[in-house]
Amino acid sequence: MAALLWGVVFGSVGFGFFWYGKKQPAVVPLVCGLGLMTLPYFVSNLFLLVAIGVAFIVLPYFLRL
């Protein structure tokens, strides 16, 4: 149940990043958004899902291209 909820949270945030990256010419949020939206399909471990999801969320803040 927790993995499902985290998947919904990361998918929603990923959609926001994807939408922002598509409207603005920003590659990093676009790629992070795609990564966040597809992450729950490929990672089944809950702790790994949260760790990678948080890394994808924080990455656009530190990496600006």
N, C-alpha and C positions, 0 to 999 in steps of 0.2 A: 504494500500500500504506500509506503513512504517513497519508494522508487517512482511510482506513478505520479505522486504529487510533485516530487522534484523534477520529473520530466516535464510536467505542465509548466512549472515555474521557469525552468531553463528554456523551454520552447517559447514561452511568451516573451521573455527578455530577449531571446535570440531573434524573434520576429521584429521586435523594436529596433534592435541593432541592424538587422537586415534592411528594414524600411529606411532608417536613417542613412545607412551607407548607400542605398540606391538613390535617394533623393539628393544627397550631397555627394560630390565626387570623392568619397572616402573608402579606400579599399579595406582597411583594417576592420572597421565595424561591420562591413559587408561580409567578410570572411568569418569573423567571429560569430556573427548572427547565423550564418549557415552551419557553422560548427556546433553552436548551441542547439539549433533545431534538430540536427541529426544525431547529436550525442546520445540521447536516451535509447536510440535504436541499436547502438553498437556496444554500450557499456552496461553491464548488468550488476556489477558490484556497486553498492550504495555509496560507500566511502570514496571510491574512485570516481563515481559519477559527480559527487558534490565537489571533490577537489578539482577535477578538470573543468567543471562548470564555473566554479569561482575563478579559476585561472583565465578562462575565456572572457568572463565579465570584466576582470581587472586589466586584461591585456590592452584594450584600446586606450585606457587611461595613461599607461606608461609608454606605449608604442604609437607615436604619431607620425604618419607618412603623408 
